[in-house]
Amino acid sequence: MECDLGHLTLSLPDADATRALGARLAAACPPGTLILLRGPLGAGKTTLVEGVVHALGAGHAASPTFVIAREYAGGSMPVSHLDLYRLEDPREVEDLDLGAYLRADGITLVEWPDRAPGEWPADRIEVELSIDGHGRKADVTIFGALAPIVAIDHVAAS
């Protein structure tokens, strides 16, 4: 594990470790947090979302690829989960109205955020997942006003 102010790199040997990172993010993030998830197919983006949703007691997460957006309520904090993989035309993004899913009262997770043109809010967390041998690697970067709020050492805790 490498860690500095606002950035850390973690080795995730299996899916359970990826879910555990999601749980630690859920515990560390205040309401209104936006988490952008990047990485190739199969890198563990939805697995990380499963960890967040489960830790907040909001049910069982499933990939929203075919419906693009899923919302989970009933836990300690609501979660919006968007998977933009299938979006190819900027008009599709406009039709989706991404702003409606940015929760002030919960956590918003977005897979494939680069499919949405324009800028994301300055206050956000970005997680870049990559395949590393048989496991995964996560580069977590905290931007803007979230940097002093989200304790990077709490996210890194084993």
C-alpha positions as CSV (number, residue, x, y, z in Angstrom):
1,M,0.0,0.0,0.0
2,E,1.2,3.5,-0.9
3,C,-0.4,6.5,0.7
4,D,-0.1,10.2,0.6
5,L,-2.5,13.1,1.3
6,G,-5.5,12.6,-0.9
7,H,-4.1,9.6,-2.8
8,L,-3.5,5.9,-2.1
9,T,-2.7,2.8,-4.0
10,L,-4.0,-0.6,-2.7
11,S,-3.5,-4.1,-3.7
12,L,-6.8,-6.1,-3.8
13,P,-6.0,-9.8,-4.0
14,D,-9.6,-10.9,-4.5
15,A,-13.2,-9.9,-4.8
16,D,-13.6,-9.8,-1.0
17,A,-10.8,-7.3,-0.7
18,T,-12.5,-5.1,-3.4
19,R,-15.8,-5.3,-1.5
20,A,-14.0,-4.4,1.7
21,L,-12.6,-1.3,0.0
22,G,-16.2,-0.4,-0.9
23,A,-17.2,-0.8,2.7
24,R,-14.4,1.4,4.0
25,L,-15.3,4.1,1.4
26,A,-19.0,3.9,2.6
27,A,-17.9,4.3,6.2
28,A,-15.6,7.3,5.4
29,C,-17.8,9.3,3.0
30,P,-20.3,11.9,4.1
31,P,-23.6,12.4,2.4
32,G,-23.3,14.0,-1.0
33,T,-20.1,12.1,-2.0
34,L,-19.6,11.3,-5.7
35,I,-17.3,8.4,-6.5
36,L,-16.2,7.9,-10.1
37,L,-15.1,4.4,-11.0
38,R,-12.7,3.8,-13.8
39,G,-11.1,0.6,-15.2
40,P,-11.4,-2.0,-17.9
41,L,-14.2,-4.6,-18.1
42,G,-13.8,-7.1,-15.3
43,A,-11.6,-4.9,-13.1
44,G,-14.1,-4.9,-10.2
45,K,-16.1,-1.7,-10.4
46,T,-19.4,-3.3,-9.7
47,T,-17.8,-5.5,-7.0
48,L,-16.7,-2.3,-5.2
49,V,-20.2,-0.9,-5.5
50,E,-21.5,-4.1,-3.9
51,G,-19.3,-3.4,-0.9
52,V,-20.6,0.2,-0.6
53,V,-24.3,-0.8,-0.9
54,H,-23.9,-3.8,1.5
55,A,-22.0,-1.7,4.1
56,L,-24.8,0.9,4.1
57,G,-27.4,-1.7,4.6
58,A,-29.1,-0.7,1.3
59,G,-29.5,-4.2,-0.1
60,H,-27.7,-6.2,-2.8
61,A,-26.1,-4.3,-5.7
62,A,-26.4,-5.6,-9.2
63,S,-24.7,-4.2,-12.4
64,P,-27.1,-1.6,-13.8
65,T,-25.5,-2.0,-17.3
66,F,-28.9,-2.8,-18.9
67,V,-30.9,-0.2,-17.1
68,I,-28.0,2.3,-16.7
69,A,-29.1,3.5,-13.2
70,R,-30.1,1.8,-10.0
71,E,-31.0,3.4,-6.8
72,Y,-30.8,1.7,-3.4
73,A,-32.6,3.1,-0.3
74,G,-33.5,1.7,3.0
75,G,-30.0,1.7,4.5
76,S,-28.2,4.3,6.5
77,M,-27.7,6.3,3.4
78,P,-29.2,6.1,-0.1
79,V,-27.0,5.1,-3.0
80,S,-27.3,5.9,-6.7
81,H,-25.3,3.6,-9.0
82,L,-24.9,4.5,-12.7
83,D,-23.1,2.5,-15.3
84,L,-22.5,4.6,-18.4
85,Y,-20.8,1.8,-20.4
86,R,-23.5,1.6,-23.1
87,L,-23.8,5.4,-23.7
88,E,-22.3,6.3,-27.1
89,D,-24.0,9.5,-28.1
90,P,-23.9,12.7,-26.0
91,R,-27.7,13.1,-26.5
92,E,-28.1,9.9,-24.4
93,V,-26.3,11.5,-21.6
94,E,-28.5,14.6,-21.8
95,D,-31.6,12.4,-21.8
96,L,-30.4,10.6,-18.7
97,D,-30.1,13.9,-16.7
98,L,-27.1,12.8,-14.6
99,G,-27.7,15.7,-12.2
100,A,-30.8,14.1,-11.0
101,Y,-28.8,11.2,-9.7
102,L,-26.2,13.2,-7.8
103,R,-27.4,12.7,-4.3
104,A,-27.0,15.3,-1.6
105,D,-28.3,12.8,1.0
106,G,-26.3,9.8,0.0
107,I,-23.5,8.4,-2.2
108,T,-23.4,8.4,-6.0
109,L,-21.2,5.9,-7.8
110,V,-20.6,6.2,-11.5
111,E,-18.9,3.5,-13.6
112,W,-17.4,4.6,-16.9
113,P,-17.6,8.4,-16.1
114,D,-15.6,9.2,-19.3
115,R,-18.7,8.3,-21.4
116,A,-20.3,11.5,-20.1
117,P,-18.8,14.6,-21.7
118,G,-18.3,17.7,-19.5
119,E,-16.9,18.1,-16.1
120,W,-17.7,16.3,-12.9
121,P,-18.0,18.2,-9.6
122,A,-14.6,19.3,-8.2
123,D,-15.4,17.5,-4.9
124,R,-15.3,13.8,-5.7
125,I,-13.4,10.6,-5.2
126,E,-12.0,8.7,-8.2
127,V,-11.1,5.0,-8.0
128,E,-9.1,3.6,-10.9
129,L,-9.2,-0.2,-10.8
130,S,-6.8,-2.3,-12.8
131,I,-6.1,-6.0,-13.2
132,D,-2.9,-6.9,-11.5
133,G,-2.0,-10.6,-12.0
134,H,-4.7,-12.6,-10.4
135,G,-5.9,-9.7,-8.2
136,R,-6.6,-6.0,-8.7
137,K,-5.0,-2.7,-7.9
138,A,-7.0,0.4,-6.8
139,D,-5.7,3.9,-7.1
140,V,-7.9,6.1,-4.9
141,T,-7.7,9.9,-5.3
142,I,-9.8,12.4,-3.2
143,F,-10.4,15.8,-4.8
144,G,-11.6,19.2,-3.5
145,A,-13.3,19.7,-0.2
146,L,-13.6,16.0,0.4
147,A,-9.8,15.7,0.8
148,P,-9.7,16.9,4.5
149,I,-13.1,15.2,5.3
150,V,-12.5,11.7,4.0
151,A,-9.8,10.3,6.2
152,I,-7.5,8.5,3.7
153,D,-6.0,6.4,6.5
154,H,-9.5,5.2,7.3
155,V,-10.0,4.2,3.6
156,A,-6.6,2.4,3.7
157,A,-7.2,0.5,6.9
158,S,-7.2,-3.2,6.6
